[in-house]
Amino acid sequence: MNVRKQWRQWKTKDMMKGMAAVLICTGVLCISAFAEGASGPTSNVWLDVIPVPTAARISVTVPLSYGFAVIGSAEESAGIPVSTINGNILLPKTVSQSSVPIRNYSTDVRDEYAEEAFLPREGLPVEVRPYMTWDDRYSARVHHWEPSLTDPTWDGVSAEKDAKVNFKKFQMLLNDLPFSKKGQQNVIWLKDESAIALDAPPNVLDYGCTPAGTAQIPSEQYISVQVRVGGMQNQYKQAEQSLKVGTIYWDVIPGELPAVTES
């Protein structure tokens, strides 16, 4: 897919938030200003989030789509809960088992150097805050996957019919935090609206920048990916009912350069 999309947001630096619809296992979203034609991180989805003419360059690669499959069964004897413990949920193979990397290439220039011909760039920390969307129409569709704000997995104690009520309900988790906080406009945030903090790229002065001003060497953090699925294995009789691929959205929140300390 070589679709390129570009938007501009004119906001103050304190309020810059890049929001992108992204599909965790097929690629990365690269958010970078003024990076056209430059070397460095690349992607087929771009989003400018820097108001001209600031010196900051925000470039973050994040996981794109999430997906999973339930190993179903047509056998009545397969009336066991769907769970990773029971081995009937498959997650995509990633770089490190069930974890994926997030990389931060962002840089900025201190105000006192803003007018110089050569801008000494430093690594800039950022936060990324993932969220999903909720569609009230899900409940009205037969056999349609529905995100759950609570763990839909059968607890093994309640009646089996209660487990079947959660057929095709699921809950995604990043870094062991579930998407469980419902916000405005049908948004589902991670628990407590948590953000994932990304360190600044290391030693940018030595490692250098791309022509676009983003760091050549990013900081990197691996985040775990998990899913909880409701229902019983013998409810998932058809392949088309057993596969789910969906979208995660991201707010990108730039941080500040660290204070300079005198030696």
Residue pairs with C-beta under 8 A, 6 or more apart in sequence:
1 44
2 44
3 44
3 45
4 44
4 45
4 46
5 45
5 46
5 47
6 46
6 47
6 48
7 47
7 48
8 48
9 16
9 17
9 18
9 48
9 49
9 51
10 51
11 17
11 51
12 51
13 51
13 54
13 56
13 254
16 49
16 50
16 51
16 58
16 252
16 253
16 254
17 49
17 251
17 252
17 253
18 31
18 47
18 49
18 58
18 60
18 250
18 251
18 252
19 47
19 249
19 250
19 251
19 252
20 29
20 31
20 45
20 47
20 249
20 250
21 247
21 249
22 29
22 45
22 62
22 63
22 64
22 65
22 247
22 248
22 249
22 250
23 64
23 65
23 245
23 247
24 63
24 64
24 65
24 66
24 67
24 92
24 94
24 100
24 225
24 248
25 63
25 64
25 65
25 66
25 67
25 92
25 94
25 100
26 64
26 65
27 43
27 44
27 64
27 65
28 41
28 43
28 61
28 62
28 63
28 64
28 103
29 43
29 45
29 47
29 60
29 61
29 62
29 64
29 250
30 41
30 42
30 43
30 45
30 46
30 59
30 60
30 61
31 46
31 47
31 49
31 58
31 59
31 60
31 252
32 40
32 41
32 46
32 48
32 57
32 58
32 59
32 105
32 212
32 214
33 48
33 49
33 50
33 56
33 57
33 58
33 59
33 212
33 213
34 48
34 50
34 57
34 212
34 213
35 46
35 57
35 59
35 210
35 212
35 214
36 212
37 211
38 210
38 211
38 212
38 214
39 210
39 211
40 59
40 105
40 210
40 212
40 214
40 216
41 59
41 61
41 103
41 105
41 214
41 218
43 61
49 58
49 252
50 56
50 57
50 58
55 108
55 109
55 114
55 119
55 213
56 106
56 107
56 108
56 109
56 124
56 254
57 105
57 106
57 107
57 108
57 121
57 212
57 213
57 214
58 106
58 124
58 126
58 252
58 254
59 104
59 105
59 106
59 212
59 214
59 215
60 102
60 103
60 104
60 105
60 106
60 126
60 128
60 198
60 252
61 101
61 102
61 103
61 105
61 218
62 102
62 128
62 130
62 250
63 100
63 102
63 223
63 225
63 248
64 248
65 245
65 246
65 247
65 248
66 172
66 225
66 227
66 245
66 246
66 247
66 248
67 91
67 92
67 243
67 244
67 245
67 246
68 89
68 90
68 91
68 92
68 170
68 227
68 229
68 243
68 244
69 89
69 90
69 242
69 243
69 244
70 82
70 88
70 89
70 90
70 229
70 231
70 233
70 236
70 242
70 243
71 87
71 88
71 89
71 90
71 233
71 236
71 242
72 88
72 233
72 234
72 235
72 236
72 237
72 238
72 239
72 241
72 242
73 233
73 234
73 236
73 237
74 234
74 237
75 234
76 234
77 234
78 232
78 233
78 234
79 160
79 232
79 233
79 234
80 86
80 88
80 232
80 233
81 153
81 154
81 156
81 163
81 231
81 232
81 233
82 88
82 89
82 153
82 229
82 230
82 231
82 232
82 233
82 236
83 89
83 153
83 228
83 229
84 91
84 226
84 227
86 233
88 233
89 227
89 229
91 98
91 225
91 226
91 227
94 100
94 225
95 101
95 222
96 222
98 224
98 225
98 226
99 222
99 223
99 224
99 225
100 222
100 223
100 225
101 220
101 221
101 222
101 223
102 128
102 196
102 198
102 220
102 221
102 222
102 223
103 198
103 218
103 219
103 220
104 123
104 124
104 125
104 126
104 198
104 199
104 200
104 201
104 215
104 218
104 219
104 220
105 201
105 214
105 215
105 218
106 123
106 124
106 125
106 126
106 200
106 201
106 214
106 215
106 254
107 121
107 122
107 123
107 124
107 201
107 204
107 209
107 213
107 214
107 215
108 121
108 122
108 124
108 254
108 257
109 119
109 120
109 121
109 122
110 120
110 122
110 257
110 260
113 119
113 120
119 213
120 205
121 204
121 205
121 209
121 213
121 215
122 200
122 204
122 205
122 257
123 199
123 200
123 201
123 202
123 203
123 204
123 215
123 219
124 200
124 201
124 254
124 255
124 256
124 257
125 197
125 198
125 199
125 200
125 255
125 256
126 198
126 252
126 253
126 254
126 255
127 195
127 196
127 197
127 198
127 252
127 253
127 255
128 195
128 196
128 198
128 250
128 251
128 252
128 253
129 189
129 190
129 193
129 194
129 195
129 196
129 250
129 251
129 253
130 174
130 179
130 189
130 190
130 196
130 248
130 249
130 250
130 251
131 179
131 183
131 187
131 188
131 189
131 190
131 248
131 249
131 250
131 251
132 147
132 172
132 179
132 187
132 188
132 246
132 247
132 248
132 249
133 186
133 187
133 188
133 247
133 249
134 147
134 182
134 186
134 187
134 188
135 186
136 186
138 144
138 145
138 146
138 147
139 146
143 168
143 241
144 168
145 168
145 169
145 170
145 244
145 246
146 168
146 169
146 170
147 169
147 170
147 171
147 172
147 179
147 188
148 166
148 169
148 170
148 171
148 228
148 230
149 171
149 179
149 180
149 181
149 182
149 188
150 171
150 180
151 171
151 178
151 228
152 166
152 169
152 170
152 171
152 228
152 229
152 230
152 231
153 166
153 228
153 229
153 230
154 160
154 162
154 163
154 166
154 230
154 231
154 232
160 232
163 230
163 231
163 232
164 231
164 232
164 235
165 230
166 230
166 231
167 230
167 231
167 232
167 235
168 230
168 231
168 241
169 229
169 230
169 231
170 227
170 228
170 229
170 230
170 244
171 178
171 179
171 180
171 227
171 228
172 178
172 179
172 225
172 226
172 227
172 248
173 179
173 224
173 225
173 226
173 227
173 228
174 190
174 196
174 223
174 224
174 225
175 196
175 223
175 224
176 224
176 226
177 190
177 191
177 192
177 194
178 190
178 191
178 228
179 188
179 189
179 190
179 191
180 188
180 190
180 191
181 188
181 189
181 190
181 191
181 192
181 193
182 188
182 189
183 189
183 193
195 251
195 253
196 221
196 223
198 219
198 221
199 219
199 221
200 219
200 255
200 258
201 207
201 215
201 217
201 218
201 219
202 217
202 219
203 217
204 215
204 216
204 217
207 215
207 216
207 217
208 216
209 215
209 216
210 216
236 242
